[in-house]
Amino acid sequence: MHPMLRRLDDLAAHLATRPDTVALLGLGSAGADRDRLDDHSDLDFFLVVADGAVSRYVDSTDWLAAPCPVAYSFANERNGRKARYADGIFVEYAVFTVAELARLPFTGARVVWQRPDAPAGLADSGAAPRPATPYDTVEFHLNEALTNLYVGLHRELRGERLTAARFIQSYAVDRVLALLRLTEPSAAHRRDPFDPSRRVEQAYPPEVLPLAAMVPGYRHNAAAARATLDWLAARFPVDPAVGEPVRALLAEAGRVS
């Protein structure tokens, strides 16, 4: 058994001795998709507790330390913490009541342990993620990407390189991923509904998604913008009213550099 799964089982054995706990759910690679678990995984889980017990389990890590000492932890949200065990296992978890869990969007959970009288279906997918908006279209994502490049290049020319990198190498690339999702929906990978950047390298070969060219780093915003613009123009009709200004900015960036 993988050490992370063993850690969850040991933690479950301890939680079963506490009267105010209801269930322990594994998530991510510790959930239903355990075949993804490797040495680079962290341990994600939900702890379900009785009404009134959430703050006790968020504020204290005595229960978390039952299987192994906790070397580091901090509260990263109202309901959860991140922590690192002394043996190197990194965990991210959140604590909810049964009613709170039912209102959460999540998928791929697995019951590690639950009380015999716990409600049925705790690991079933929670509240559905927000439905796609009317703007989840090729037209929207294409034009968002183009305007991200336009704004980003202006900021690059102003000398605001960090925000330029975010517009060009992050926001615009997010739109590229959305375009691939809409136009190549049969890509053979398990999409993460909450983070579209997960596992894209396994889904799309470099000739389809040239990430090395689109995300070359802080000093290469103009080259990144050119690569993304060329990718968009090769696959979709780019309105010259925005495409030409982006190319003019690329030419100006080339002269400045």
Disulfide bonds with the S-S distance in Angstrom:
none
